[in-house]
Amino acid sequence: MKRILLVFPHARESIWSMGLALSVTRKRGFIPPLGLATVAALTPSGYEVRIIDETVEPVDFDWRCDLAGIAGYTFNSPRMLELADEFKKRGVMTAAGGPFCKTHTEECKKHFDAVFVGEVERTWPRFLADWETGAPARVYEETEFADMTASPPPRWNLLKLSAYTSGIVQTTRGCVYDCEFCDVVALTGRRVRHKCVDAVVNEVRALMRRGVSAIWIADDNFTANTAFAKEVLKRLIEVNREAGKNIRFITQITAEKPDDDELIALLKEAGFYAVLIGIETPNAASLAETGKYQNLKTCLADAVRKVQSAGIYVVGGMVVGFDADGKDIFDKHEKFIAESGLLLPVLSMLKASRGTRLWKRLNEAGRLTGEDDGDFYSAPNFTPLGMAKAELENGYKGLAERIFDYGHFLRRFSQFIAQAGNAPRSSPCSLPDLAAGARAAKYFLFSPSAESRRFFISGLLIGWKKGFRGVAAFVELAVWLESHRAFLRKDGIDL
């Protein structure tokens, strides 16, 4: 029996490393590698398959395998290539997949024996058949998008799900929009494809049986097909009701969707505690520049307030550095965040990623200054128009110092508590939740920083206006904030 080792490489620390959050929850990673669990499910029973996620455990090079399959993104591609070279030294055949292979196919061919470009629902079985005959190809490129109804449920039995803060389910692929800086369309297309609702529900139940209490709905735009999204939400409500407990969910929606009252009500009832929204910028000219026309159709501040008034956190993607951005853009961002009460801003400088229309435009204009490192929180890889590169970087740091300041956050949290009918947690805390809350309290209350202690106590008092649920919401948000502050301090931002 041939043995296949599937590996997800670790990456350097980033703003999403969230060290404090992992510490208080006693977890080692946030989301298990869905792609590799799906590849394992596509592999016939005649193979022995093992999955290693380096964020959770080290690669066991002594486990003798016939094939090492390594999947990666741009942000962890350096380690991806290192692993390939190490396996090849040991005489192991190597295969590569993931978004990095689509944008850097030639580079991957230098390190791997087989390279998968695009979705693998059809190409992986084809490769296995070729491998068995001793004639595998160098490149397997999917020229069409896969039928998601034929995609099998992931093999979660091959991963230690207890090591992660949440499980993951993908219901759709593709996005109807085509924002200039986004690579989603290049990777998964503009036609939105989805699994059948029963398959989604079965995957959720499978994770519940394995003890998962939070699930990431990993769609780039969960609400692209609103009718399908609502059908899924109604079924998730039934699943929670039948189970007698509430799984908490998080997903991504677009900024115009909060206008749909039914949708927001369903998200709340289904147990969604947070949604990611690509707000990008309060500058209308910059939205038009990047093709984010859907954001021009709605009041972005009202969209944030409406979601948060339902007790759902908004994680808002915010970007500085568009061509239409002047030196006043940083003040505009701060004003927007303060007035909307945006709880969880995720601030970055614009980055041109290979495969996007932005990368092509800037490359043709001779404005690219380097490759994309996959980190949207590092310096831009192009020459800005509205200001010097140093002004963009300094303005970004100054803005981060203001919006991640304790006082700034407490004012936003106060707005959230005043607006929200209920804090987002819709079920009693479990014992692990209470233990994590106690560890978070210990971190802040025994901090050598008097400022941190005052912040925590002040936030608890604000949250108490909504009772225990408000307190639980503050503790959860405080951990998120402090994790971001810790990383930003390492990046030279004065917090």
TITI-247652 format. One record per residue (C-alpha): residue number from 1; x, y negated, z negated. Coordinates in nm, 4 decimals. Layout:
! TITI-247652
R    k        c1        c2        c3
R  NUM         X         Y         Z
...
! end
This chain:
! TITI-247652
R    k        c1        c2        c3
R    1    0.0000    0.0000    0.0000
R    2    0.1407   -0.3399    0.1005
R    3    0.1669   -0.6049   -0.1703
R    4    0.0811   -0.9695   -0.1097
R    5    0.1749   -1.2492   -0.3480
R    6   -0.0178   -1.5750   -0.3004
R    7    0.1421   -1.8822   -0.4602
R    8    0.0257   -2.2358   -0.5273
R    9    0.3403   -2.4457   -0.5914
R   10    0.3735   -2.6928   -0.8747
R   11    0.4253   -3.0621   -0.7975
R   12    0.6098   -3.3446   -0.9647
R   13    0.4267   -3.5368   -1.2336
R   14    0.1623   -3.7781   -1.1107
R   15   -0.1182   -3.9880   -1.2505
R   16   -0.3359   -3.6756   -1.2232
R   17   -0.1044   -3.4657   -1.4429
R   18   -0.3110   -3.5824   -1.7420
R   19   -0.0764   -3.4403   -2.0051
R   20   -0.2782   -3.5594   -2.3051
R   21   -0.6021   -3.4178   -2.1674
R   22   -0.4414   -3.0770   -2.1215
R   23   -0.2880   -3.0965   -2.4679
R   24   -0.6139   -3.1678   -2.6505
R   25   -0.8058   -2.9036   -2.4538
R   26   -0.5225   -2.6497   -2.4921
R   27   -0.5301   -2.5824   -2.1187
R   28   -0.2465   -2.5578   -1.8667
R   29   -0.4200   -2.6767   -1.5505
R   30   -0.7315   -2.8528   -1.4283
R   31   -0.8649   -2.6605   -1.1313
R   32   -0.7727   -2.3107   -1.0088
R   33   -0.6549   -2.2759   -0.6454
R   34   -0.9790   -2.2166   -0.4577
R   35   -0.8028   -2.1715   -0.1227
R   36   -0.5868   -1.8826   -0.2411
R   37   -0.8775   -1.7155   -0.4204
R   38   -1.0659   -1.7311   -0.0887
R   39   -0.7694   -1.5900    0.1062
R   40   -0.7594   -1.3041   -0.1429
R   41   -1.1288   -1.2425   -0.0773
R   42   -1.0580   -1.2325    0.2961
R   43   -0.7972   -0.9600    0.2394
R   44   -0.9211   -0.5999    0.2819
R   45   -0.9085   -0.3592   -0.0115
R   46   -0.6125   -0.1724    0.1386
R   47   -0.3729   -0.4381    0.0053
R   48   -0.2600   -0.5200   -0.3464
R   49   -0.3000   -0.8949   -0.3983
R   50   -0.1700   -1.1162   -0.6781
R   51   -0.2125   -1.4942   -0.7215
R   52    0.0300   -1.7228   -0.9046
R   53   -0.0476   -2.0882   -0.9741
R   54    0.2781   -2.2515   -1.0812
R   55    0.0942   -2.5153   -1.2810
R   56   -0.0145   -2.2319   -1.5113
R   57    0.2618   -1.9710   -1.4924
R   58    0.6011   -1.9252   -1.3246
R   59    0.6542   -1.7178   -1.0131
R   60    0.7743   -1.3683   -1.0919
R   61    1.0359   -1.3132   -0.8234
R   62    1.0980   -0.9647   -0.9602
R   63    0.7489   -0.8536   -0.8599
R   64    0.8321   -0.6768   -0.5354
R   65    0.5991   -0.7917   -0.2606
R   66    0.5924   -0.7429    0.1130
R   67    0.4523   -1.0890    0.1872
R   68    0.4590   -1.4205    0.0037
R   69    0.1783   -1.6532    0.1131
R   70    0.2309   -2.0110   -0.0043
R   71   -0.0322   -2.2841    0.0284
R   72    0.0430   -2.6506   -0.0132
R   73   -0.0414   -3.0149    0.0282
R   74    0.1973   -3.2971    0.1034
R   75    0.2349   -3.3762   -0.2682
R   76    0.3732   -3.0316   -0.3499
R   77    0.5385   -2.9557   -0.0153
R   78    0.8988   -2.9855   -0.1442
R   79    0.8384   -2.6981   -0.3848
R   80    0.6480   -2.5114   -0.1143
R   81    0.9561   -2.5118    0.1091
R   82    1.1860   -2.4208   -0.1832
R   83    0.9765   -2.1161   -0.2597
R   84    0.9785   -2.0061    0.1031
R   85    1.3566   -2.0219    0.1173
R   86    1.3884   -1.8304   -0.2107
R   87    1.1604   -1.5499   -0.0933
R   88    1.3424   -1.5260    0.2391
R   89    1.6735   -1.4835    0.0552
R   90    1.5141   -1.1813   -0.1083
R   91    1.4074   -1.0365    0.2254
R   92    1.0381   -1.1088    0.1762
R   93    0.8231   -1.2152    0.4710
R   94    0.6677   -1.5588    0.4199
R   95    0.3487   -1.7275    0.5371
R   96    0.2311   -2.0858    0.4866
R   97   -0.1114   -2.2441    0.4813
R   98   -0.2868   -2.5557    0.3610
R   99   -0.3178   -2.9156    0.4816
R  100    0.0605   -2.9688    0.4929
R  101    0.0891   -2.7057    0.7662
R  102   -0.1534   -2.8926    0.9887
R  103    0.0353   -3.2224    0.9712
R  104    0.3898   -3.0784    0.9549
R  105    0.3690   -2.7603    1.1615
R  106    0.7204   -2.7819    1.3076
R  107    0.8797   -2.8368    0.9679
R  108    0.6932   -2.5393    0.8259
R  109    0.8096   -2.3188    1.1135
R  110    1.1698   -2.3796    1.0021
R  111    1.1009   -2.2214    0.6643
R  112    0.8197   -1.9693    0.7141
R  113    0.7769   -1.6580    0.9259
R  114    0.4096   -1.7309    0.9914
R  115    0.2320   -2.0668    0.9737
R  116   -0.1450   -2.1133    0.9500
R  117   -0.2842   -2.4348    1.0944
R  118   -0.6400   -2.5191    0.9954
R  119   -0.9028   -2.3069    0.8249
R  120   -0.8164   -1.9381    0.7830
R  121   -1.1470   -1.7515    0.7632
R  122   -1.0756   -1.6013    1.1070
R  123   -0.7002   -1.6348    1.1456
R  124   -0.6005   -1.4561    0.8227
R  125   -0.7730   -1.1273    0.9155
R  126   -0.6212   -1.1606    1.2634
R  127   -0.2747   -1.2017    1.1121
R  128   -0.3172   -0.8969    0.8890
R  129   -0.4106   -0.6866    1.1918
R  130   -0.1054   -0.8146    1.3816
R  131    0.1170   -0.7548    1.0793
R  132    0.0047   -0.3944    1.0601
R  133    0.1083   -0.3395    1.4225
R  134    0.4447   -0.5056    1.3589
R  135    0.3814   -0.8009    1.5905
R  136    0.2640   -1.1027    1.3882
R  137    0.2655   -1.4396    1.5636
R  138    0.4679   -1.7379    1.4434
R  139    0.1679   -1.9729    1.4369
R  140   -0.2008   -1.9025    1.3804
R  141   -0.3986   -2.2109    1.4723
R  142   -0.7730   -2.2370    1.4254
R  143   -0.9089   -2.4531    1.7057
R  144   -1.2669   -2.4418    1.5779
R  145   -1.4136   -2.4997    1.2332
R  146   -1.5203   -2.1971    1.0330
R  147   -1.8768   -2.0936    0.9679
R  148   -1.9035   -2.1484    0.5931
R  149   -2.1873   -1.9013    0.5602
R  150   -1.9309   -1.6330    0.6493
R  151   -1.6761   -1.7496    0.3918
R  152   -1.6611   -1.4927    0.1089
R  153   -1.6901   -1.5742   -0.2619
R  154   -1.3448   -1.6355   -0.4165
R  155   -1.1721   -1.3574   -0.6102
R  156   -1.1580   -1.5245   -0.9513
R  157   -1.0591   -1.1964   -1.1148
R  158   -0.7050   -1.2616   -0.9888
R  159   -0.6654   -1.5839   -1.1880
R  160   -0.6604   -1.6693   -1.5577
R  161   -0.9600   -1.9015   -1.5540
R  162   -0.9302   -1.9594   -1.9277
R  163   -0.6130   -2.1588   -1.8555
R  164   -0.8097   -2.4273   -1.6663
R  165   -1.0350   -2.7078   -1.7833
R  166   -1.2896   -2.6311   -1.5120
R  167   -1.3892   -2.3940   -1.2378
R  168   -1.4441   -2.4927   -0.8760
R  169   -1.7068   -2.4323   -0.6064
R  170   -1.7110   -2.5688   -0.2532
R  171   -2.0525   -2.6110   -0.0926
R  172   -1.9675   -2.8137    0.2209
R  173   -1.6795   -2.9123    0.4462
R  174   -1.6547   -3.2147    0.6702
R  175   -1.7652   -3.5757    0.6405
R  176   -1.9973   -3.7812    0.8579
R  177   -1.7791   -4.0886    0.8090
R  178   -1.4387   -4.1625    0.9603
R  179   -1.2506   -4.4023    0.7338
R  180   -0.9184   -4.5011    0.8878
R  181   -0.6989   -4.4018    0.5930
R  182   -0.8693   -4.0692    0.5150
R  183   -0.7495   -3.7343    0.6500
R  184   -1.0700   -3.5415    0.5776
R  185   -1.2029   -3.5696    0.9337
R  186   -0.8706   -3.4516    1.0785
R  187   -0.8697   -3.1526    0.8444
R  188   -1.2354   -3.0480    0.8333
R  189   -1.4198   -3.2457    1.1013
R  190   -1.7155   -3.4846    1.1111
R  191   -1.9816   -3.2171    1.1422
R  192   -2.0847   -3.1235    0.7909
R  193   -2.1026   -2.7466    0.7419
R  194   -2.2387   -2.5826    0.4300
R  195   -2.2803   -2.2488    0.2586
R  196   -2.6265   -2.1125    0.1989
R  197   -2.7731   -2.2270   -0.1327
R  198   -2.7954   -1.8722   -0.2680
R  199   -2.4208   -1.8263   -0.2126
R  200   -2.3493   -2.1484   -0.4022
R  201   -2.5683   -2.0379   -0.6922
R  202   -2.4030   -1.6951   -0.7013
R  203   -2.0579   -1.8537   -0.7187
R  204   -2.1687   -2.0765   -1.0049
R  205   -2.3115   -1.7802   -1.1928
R  206   -1.9929   -1.5807   -1.1364
R  207   -1.7906   -1.8589   -1.2990
R  208   -2.0377   -1.8824   -1.5865
R  209   -1.9976   -1.5105   -1.6523
R  210   -1.6236   -1.5692   -1.6820
R  211   -1.6748   -1.8285   -1.9522
R  212   -1.6338   -2.1427   -1.7417
R  213   -1.8160   -2.4405   -1.8950
R  214   -1.7377   -2.7117   -1.6366
R  215   -1.7324   -2.6882   -1.2572
R  216   -1.5900   -2.9154   -0.9906
R  217   -1.8085   -2.9228   -0.6792
R  218   -1.5129   -2.9652   -0.4465
R  219   -1.6795   -3.1319   -0.1504
R  220   -1.5224   -3.4378    0.0071
R  221   -1.8757   -3.5727    0.0378
R  222   -2.1270   -3.3588   -0.1511
R  223   -2.4159   -3.5832   -0.0493
R  224   -2.3321   -3.6059    0.3226
R  225   -2.6353   -3.3829    0.3830
R  226   -2.8701   -3.5283    0.1223
R  227   -3.1438   -3.2709    0.1716
R  228   -2.8982   -2.9841    0.1176
R  229   -2.7454   -3.1568   -0.1858
R  230   -3.0866   -3.1990   -0.3464
R  231   -3.1710   -2.8338   -0.2841
R  232   -2.8449   -2.7293   -0.4522
R  233   -2.9096   -2.9611   -0.7468
R  234   -3.2586   -2.8210   -0.8025
R  235   -3.1170   -2.4696   -0.8111
R  236   -2.8395   -2.5723   -1.0517
R  237   -3.1042   -2.7108   -1.2848
R  238   -3.2735   -2.3697   -1.2774
R  239   -2.9421   -2.1898   -1.3388
R  240   -2.8683   -2.3952   -1.6494
R  241   -3.2230   -2.3489   -1.7736
R  242   -3.2111   -1.9728   -1.7242
R  243   -2.8715   -1.9458   -1.8935
R  244   -2.9881   -2.1452   -2.1938
R  245   -2.6803   -2.3655   -2.1779
R  246   -2.5613   -2.6510   -1.9632
R  247   -2.2625   -2.6197   -1.7337
R  248   -2.1153   -2.9643   -1.6719
R  249   -2.0434   -3.0639   -1.3120
R  250   -1.8403   -3.3269   -1.1305
R  251   -1.8346   -3.4084   -0.7579
R  252   -1.7835   -3.6808   -0.4971
R  253   -2.0595   -3.8960   -0.3492
R  254   -2.0595   -4.2075   -0.1340
R  255   -2.1413   -4.5589   -0.2524
R  256   -2.4777   -4.5933   -0.0770
R  257   -2.6262   -4.2819   -0.2401
R  258   -2.7118   -4.4427   -0.5787
R  259   -2.9960   -4.6169   -0.3905
R  260   -3.1649   -4.2736   -0.3854
R  261   -3.3451   -4.2561   -0.7218
R  262   -3.4371   -3.8903   -0.6812
R  263   -3.0763   -3.7943   -0.6125
R  264   -2.9427   -3.9708   -0.9226
R  265   -3.2159   -3.8168   -1.1377
R  266   -3.1291   -3.4703   -1.0049
R  267   -2.7560   -3.5222   -1.0663
R  268   -2.8299   -3.6161   -1.4252
R  269   -3.0709   -3.3295   -1.4872
R  270   -2.8318   -3.0785   -1.3286
R  271   -2.5605   -3.1754   -1.5760
R  272   -2.3269   -3.3885   -1.3657
R  273   -2.1202   -3.5861   -1.6136
R  274   -1.9131   -3.7747   -1.3532
R  275   -1.9043   -3.8586   -0.9834
R  276   -1.6156   -3.9847   -0.7756
R  277   -1.7023   -4.2739   -0.5468
R  278   -1.4641   -4.4222   -0.2928
R  279   -1.5307   -4.7870   -0.3642
R  280   -1.1913   -4.8812   -0.2203
R  281   -1.2186   -5.2599   -0.2381
R  282   -1.4556   -5.5483   -0.3099
R  283   -1.3115   -5.7239   -0.0020
R  284   -1.5666   -5.6872    0.2807
R  285   -1.3073   -5.7658    0.5485
R  286   -1.0898   -5.4794    0.4253
R  287   -1.3850   -5.2388    0.4269
R  288   -1.4612   -5.3341    0.7862
R  289   -1.0927   -5.2991    0.8783
R  290   -1.0759   -4.9409    0.7532
R  291   -1.4149   -4.8404    0.8928
R  292   -1.5817   -4.7970    0.5541
R  293   -1.9073   -4.9352    0.6887
R  294   -2.1231   -4.7366    0.4474
R  295   -1.9833   -4.9501    0.1637
R  296   -2.0896   -5.2663    0.3441
R  297   -2.4510   -5.1519    0.3367
R  298   -2.4878   -5.1683   -0.0398
R  299   -2.3908   -5.3766   -0.3411
R  300   -2.0983   -5.1793   -0.4788
R  301   -2.1252   -5.3237   -0.8298
R  302   -2.4950   -5.2312   -0.8435
R  303   -2.4096   -4.8800   -0.7248
R  304   -2.1660   -4.8351   -1.0140
R  305   -2.4113   -4.9753   -1.2677
R  306   -2.6967   -4.7582   -1.1427
R  307   -2.5010   -4.4340   -1.1738
R  308   -2.3616   -4.5252   -1.5131
R  309   -2.7037   -4.6318   -1.6384
R  310   -2.7994   -4.2655   -1.5916
R  311   -2.5191   -4.1740   -1.8344
R  312   -2.2916   -4.0471   -1.5552
R  313   -1.9317   -4.1692   -1.5461
R  314   -1.8123   -4.3251   -1.2217
R  315   -1.4563   -4.2460   -1.1202
R  316   -1.3969   -4.5233   -0.8684
R  317   -1.1253   -4.5024   -0.6066
R  318   -0.9761   -4.8533   -0.5698
R  319   -0.7121   -4.9458   -0.3112
R  320   -0.4962   -5.2543   -0.2586
R  321   -0.2806   -5.3273    0.0447
R  322   -0.5199   -5.3400    0.3397
R  323   -0.4202   -5.5771    0.6204
R  324   -0.7097   -5.8068    0.5291
R  325   -0.5962   -5.8268    0.1645
R  326   -0.4434   -6.1573    0.0594
R  327   -0.2555   -6.2352   -0.2601
R  328   -0.5872   -6.2958   -0.4379
R  329   -0.6970   -5.9332   -0.3930
R  330   -0.5732   -5.8305   -0.7376
R  331   -0.7944   -6.0847   -0.9123
R  332   -1.0869   -5.9744   -0.6956
R  333   -1.0370   -5.6133   -0.8037
R  334   -1.0183   -5.7029   -1.1711
R  335   -1.3331   -5.9150   -1.1459
R  336   -1.5207   -5.6338   -0.9723
R  337   -1.4131   -5.3719   -1.2272
R  338   -1.5028   -5.5987   -1.5201
R  339   -1.8416   -5.7099   -1.3858
R  340   -1.9527   -5.3661   -1.2660
R  341   -1.8328   -5.2009   -1.5869
R  342   -1.6538   -4.9335   -1.3839
R  343   -1.5457   -4.6849   -1.6488
R  344   -1.2754   -4.4922   -1.4697
R  345   -1.0991   -4.6909   -1.1980
R  346   -0.8352   -4.4968   -1.0075
R  347   -0.6091   -4.7628   -0.8617
R  348   -0.3631   -4.7021   -0.5805
R  349   -0.1726   -4.8783   -0.3082
R  350   -0.2739   -4.7966    0.0473
R  351   -0.0764   -4.5102    0.1957
R  352   -0.0634   -4.4041    0.5591
R  353   -0.0954   -4.0260    0.5693
R  354    0.0113   -3.8324    0.8755
R  355   -0.2919   -3.7235    1.0757
R  356   -0.5022   -4.0291    0.9936
R  357   -0.5993   -4.3081    1.2302
R  358   -0.4154   -4.5471    0.9981
R  359   -0.0891   -4.3566    1.0389
R  360   -0.1282   -4.3580    1.4164
R  361   -0.2041   -4.7316    1.4286
R  362    0.0843   -4.8312    1.2038
R  363    0.3242   -4.5943    1.3798
R  364    0.2372   -4.7431    1.7183
R  365    0.2881   -5.0922    1.5740
R  366    0.6287   -4.9963    1.4342
R  367    0.5187   -5.0751    1.0775
R  368    0.5853   -4.7398    0.9111
R  369    0.8804   -4.7505    0.6728
R  370    0.8866   -4.3851    0.5693
R  371    0.6970   -4.0587    0.5438
R  372    0.3958   -4.0020    0.3238
R  373    0.4991   -3.8355   -0.0023
R  374    0.1425   -3.7365   -0.0826
R  375    0.1355   -3.9616   -0.3881
R  376   -0.1151   -4.2436   -0.3513
R  377    0.0212   -4.4060   -0.6657
R  378    0.3731   -4.4597   -0.5330
R  379    0.4967   -4.7410   -0.3088
R  380    0.3330   -4.7884    0.0339
R  381    0.5102   -4.6381    0.3345
R  382    0.4453   -4.9318    0.5653
R  383    0.5014   -5.3058    0.5931
R  384    0.1934   -5.4964    0.4648
R  385    0.0521   -5.7945    0.6543
R  386   -0.1096   -6.0142    0.3900
R  387    0.1895   -6.0235    0.1557
R  388    0.5428   -5.8970    0.1190
R  389    0.5884   -5.5361    0.0107
R  390    0.7367   -5.6486   -0.3215
R  391    0.4354   -5.8749   -0.3810
R  392    0.2014   -5.5812   -0.3181
R  393    0.3896   -5.3583   -0.5608
R  394    0.4131   -5.6269   -0.8301
R  395    0.0473   -5.7223   -0.7856
R  396   -0.0514   -5.3569   -0.8195
R  397    0.1456   -5.3226   -1.1422
R  398   -0.0035   -5.6407   -1.2842
R  399   -0.3562   -5.5273   -1.1994
R  400   -0.2949   -5.1870   -1.3580
R  401   -0.1687   -5.3545   -1.6748
R  402   -0.4922   -5.5513   -1.7001
R  403   -0.7522   -5.2860   -1.6184
R  404   -0.5881   -5.0129   -1.8286
R  405   -0.5538   -5.2457   -2.1255
R  406   -0.7394   -5.1209   -2.4353
R  407   -0.9481   -5.4369   -2.4666
R  408   -1.0475   -5.4323   -2.1003
R  409   -1.1614   -5.0712   -2.1305
R  410   -1.3565   -5.1316   -2.4525
R  411   -1.5531   -5.4101   -2.2852
R  412   -1.6424   -5.1756   -1.9993
R  413   -1.7339   -4.8972   -2.2391
R  414   -1.9592   -5.1381   -2.4265
R  415   -2.1405   -5.2110   -2.1011
R  416   -2.1783   -4.8394   -2.0382
R  417   -2.3262   -4.7756   -2.3820
R  418   -2.5625   -5.0714   -2.3436
R  419   -2.6788   -4.9587   -1.9974
R  420   -2.6935   -4.5800   -2.0385
R  421   -3.0188   -4.4244   -2.1481
R  422   -2.8172   -4.1306   -2.2805
R  423   -2.4500   -4.0556   -2.3072
R  424   -2.3484   -3.8061   -2.0395
R  425   -2.3161   -3.4943   -2.2551
R  426   -2.6583   -3.3318   -2.2282
R  427   -2.5971   -3.0326   -2.4571
R  428   -2.4519   -2.9805   -2.8039
R  429   -2.0737   -2.9629   -2.8256
R  430   -1.9230   -2.6153   -2.8378
R  431   -1.6582   -2.5170   -3.0920
R  432   -1.3786   -2.5672   -2.8339
R  433   -1.5205   -2.9141   -2.7616
R  434   -1.5177   -3.0010   -3.1318
R  435   -1.1639   -2.8699   -3.1709
R  436   -1.0478   -3.0739   -2.8705
R  437   -1.2178   -3.3819   -3.0158
R  438   -1.0397   -3.3264   -3.3464
R  439   -0.7025   -3.3026   -3.1697
R  440   -0.7781   -3.6232   -2.9782
R  441   -0.8718   -3.8007   -3.3017
R  442   -0.5504   -3.6803   -3.4640
R  443   -0.3494   -3.8134   -3.1697
R  444   -0.4952   -4.1636   -3.1966
R  445   -0.5452   -4.1969   -3.5717
R  446   -0.1950   -4.0759   -3.6554
R  447   -0.0334   -4.2709   -3.3751
R  448    0.2613   -4.4922   -3.4780
R  449    0.0883   -4.7677   -3.2764
R  450   -0.1540   -4.9770   -3.4803
R  451   -0.3031   -5.0941   -3.1509
R  452   -0.3933   -4.7354   -3.0557
R  453   -0.5533   -4.6729   -3.3940
R  454   -0.7607   -4.9927   -3.3730
R  455   -0.8661   -4.9039   -3.0187
R  456   -0.9871   -4.5596   -3.1204
R  457   -1.1796   -4.6775   -3.4249
R  458   -1.3376   -4.9637   -3.2292
R  459   -1.4463   -4.7239   -2.9541
R  460   -1.5992   -4.4813   -3.2026
R  461   -1.8057   -4.7632   -3.3534
R  462   -1.9274   -4.8696   -3.0088
R  463   -2.0125   -4.5122   -2.9137
R  464   -2.2009   -4.4550   -3.2391
R  465   -2.4728   -4.6855   -3.1087
R  466   -2.5806   -4.3789   -2.9069
R  467   -2.5129   -4.1413   -3.1931
R  468   -2.2969   -3.8327   -3.1678
R  469   -2.3282   -3.8216   -2.7897
R  470   -2.1897   -4.1731   -2.7594
R  471   -1.8981   -4.0804   -2.9835
R  472   -1.8274   -3.7678   -2.7749
R  473   -1.8351   -3.9782   -2.4585
R  474   -1.5853   -4.2255   -2.6010
R  475   -1.3418   -3.9553   -2.7144
R  476   -1.3516   -3.7935   -2.3705
R  477   -1.2982   -4.1264   -2.1938
R  478   -1.0258   -4.2351   -2.4364
R  479   -0.8244   -3.9232   -2.3561
R  480   -0.8591   -3.9967   -1.9836
R  481   -0.7488   -4.3564   -2.0349
R  482   -0.4523   -4.2664   -2.2550
R  483   -0.3343   -4.0011   -2.0083
R  484   -0.3293   -4.2622   -1.7322
R  485   -0.1566   -4.5157   -1.9567
R  486    0.1165   -4.2651   -2.0425
R  487    0.1957   -4.2007   -1.6775
R  488    0.1820   -4.5676   -1.5814
R  489    0.4261   -4.6560   -1.8595
R  490    0.6727   -4.4058   -1.7139
R  491    0.6233   -4.5814   -1.3800
R  492    0.7397   -4.9109   -1.5304
R  493    0.4001   -5.0647   -1.6043
R  494    0.3877   -5.2529   -1.9336
R  495    0.1010   -5.1083   -2.1377
! end
